C-alpha cells in the first residue's frame, strides 16, 4: 500500500491537513478547521478556553493556544488519538 504524505494545506492531499480551512460542525458548533477542534479538546472542563480557541483566526493560532494554555487535561496523551 502506498503512503499518502501531507504536511501542507497545498497540493493534492492538502485537504487532509488539520490546518486546511474548511468549516466543520461538531456538537452544533462551527469550527474553522479540525485543528481548532483538536486543540480545544485538550480542555474539556474549560468551555471558555474551548470557545477562545474556536474563535482564533488561524489554525496556527489554535495550535499555539493549545500548547501554551494552562489546564491541559491530565489524560491527554492517552486520549488524543481516540
C-alpha positions as CSV (number, residue, x, y, z in Angstrom):
1,X,0.0,0.0,0.0
2,X,1.3,3.5,-0.9
3,X,1.6,6.1,1.8
4,X,0.0,9.5,1.3
5,X,2.0,12.2,2.9
6,X,0.7,15.7,3.6
7,X,2.4,18.3,5.6
8,X,0.8,21.3,3.9
9,X,-2.6,22.5,3.0
10,X,-1.4,22.8,-0.6
11,X,-1.2,20.0,-3.1
12,X,-3.3,17.0,-4.0
13,X,-3.8,15.8,-0.4
14,X,-3.7,19.2,1.4
15,X,-7.4,18.8,2.2
16,X,-6.4,16.1,4.8
17,X,-4.4,18.6,6.8
18,X,-5.8,19.7,10.2
19,X,-4.8,23.2,9.0
20,X,-7.0,23.1,5.9
21,X,-9.6,25.8,6.1
22,X,-12.9,24.1,5.9
23,X,-15.7,24.6,8.4
24,X,-16.6,21.5,10.5
25,X,-19.8,21.4,12.5
26,X,-19.4,19.3,15.7
27,X,-22.0,19.4,18.5
28,X,-23.8,22.3,16.9
29,X,-20.7,24.5,16.8
30,X,-18.9,25.5,13.7
31,X,-15.1,25.0,13.9
32,X,-13.0,26.8,11.2
33,X,-10.6,23.8,11.0
34,X,-10.2,20.4,12.6
35,X,-7.0,21.8,14.3
36,X,-9.2,24.3,16.2
37,X,-11.4,21.4,17.4
38,X,-8.4,19.2,18.2
39,X,-6.7,21.8,20.3
40,X,-9.9,22.7,22.2
41,X,-10.4,19.1,23.2
42,X,-7.4,19.5,25.5
43,X,-9.6,21.5,27.8
44,X,-12.9,19.6,28.2
45,X,-13.7,21.2,31.6
46,X,-13.0,24.8,30.4
47,X,-15.7,25.8,27.9
48,X,-14.4,29.4,27.9
49,X,-11.0,28.2,26.8
50,X,-12.6,26.0,24.1
51,X,-14.6,28.9,22.8
52,X,-11.5,31.2,22.8
53,X,-9.6,28.6,20.7
54,X,-12.7,28.1,18.4
55,X,-12.7,31.9,17.6
56,X,-9.0,32.2,16.9
57,X,-8.3,33.5,13.4
58,X,-5.9,30.7,12.2
59,X,-5.1,27.1,12.8
60,X,-1.6,28.1,13.8
61,X,-3.0,30.4,16.5
62,X,-5.2,27.5,17.7
63,X,-2.1,25.2,17.8
64,X,-0.1,27.8,19.8
65,X,-3.0,28.3,22.2
66,X,-3.2,24.5,22.8
67,X,0.5,24.4,23.6
68,X,0.5,27.4,26.0
69,X,-2.9,27.3,27.7
70,X,-2.8,26.1,31.3
71,X,-5.1,23.4,32.5
72,X,-4.4,20.6,30.0
73,X,-6.4,17.5,30.7
74,X,-4.3,15.0,32.6
75,X,-5.1,12.1,30.3
76,X,-4.4,14.0,27.0
77,X,-1.6,11.7,25.9
78,X,-3.8,8.7,26.3
79,X,-6.9,10.1,24.6
80,X,-5.6,12.4,21.9
81,X,-5.7,9.8,19.1
82,X,-9.1,8.4,20.1
